[in-house]
Amino acid sequence: MSRFTDRLYESVREIWGKSHRHPFLVGLRDGTLDPRRFMFYLRQDYVYLIDYAKMFAIGGTKARDVETMGKFAELFHSTLNVEMELHRRYAERFEVDRSELEATVPAPTTAAYTKYMLEAAVHGSLAEGVAALLPCMWSYREIGREFAQAPGALDHPLYREWILMYASEEFGELTDWCIGLMNELAEGLPERELAVLEERFVVASKFEYLFWDMAWKEEEWPV
Ligand SMILES: Cc1ncc(C[n+]2csc(CCO)c2C)c(N)n1
């Protein structure tokens, strides 16, 4: 029997493919990405993650059972203390301290993406919040796994750790859990509601593409 997430995956295949071919990711995979651009990305991603972590906190308040609450708490913890710790370690290598990292002004794309997701989580059902947060986890797992297999990618002194984090087993399991939850929450919903979830998933995937593009162009507020 096909799962709702199979339908979601089909709906974003092209968008994710376009991200994989984006010069930022091509450079990260083959090691030619300018570290200055990577640091720009990390700073934006750090403030992105501060808001993104709140998606899990909101998920925890909307969950209907203790096990789901616990898993959201684990994801909340892991974002703040594992993923953001990777960013803090990278920043140290670039001599950017923690307070500077935290004070990064979100670029237009970062602000639009996080506010889009938070709106879905706050005003929508738990299923809508999960549909909006899922591309973030699922697309990074795909990127991590693919890059870990790419010849030479793990030899890079700067990008190796980044790839290893997203290719890790632990992160893969958290992603599988979110995919499973999405399917559970979608079960029995009428087509009208499934279409809303699909739209959340597609728009968040488009924002993932825009995020790579924002980092590549080192996007600034025009005024
Ligand atoms: C723009 C952007 N999209 C996705 C991720 C990946 N990500 C964010 S939170 C999380 C789960 C647990 O930490 C994962 C995998 C990112 N870092 N930045």
The ligand as an ORCA input file, in Angstrom:
! r2SCAN-3c Opt
* xyz 1 1
  C      17.715     25.517      6.077
  C      17.940     24.207      6.741
  N      17.153     23.184      6.421
  C      17.340     21.991      7.020
  C      18.325     21.821      7.979
  C      18.536     20.489      8.635
  N      17.984     20.375      9.966
  C      17.526     21.363     10.690
  S      16.879     20.823     12.208
  C      17.206     19.263     11.858
  C      16.845     18.147     12.774
  C      17.498     17.973     14.054
  O      18.509     18.807     14.404
  C      17.815     19.176     10.606
  C      18.267     17.971      9.998
  C      19.131     22.930      8.287
  N      20.108     22.845      9.193
  N      18.923     24.107      7.656
*
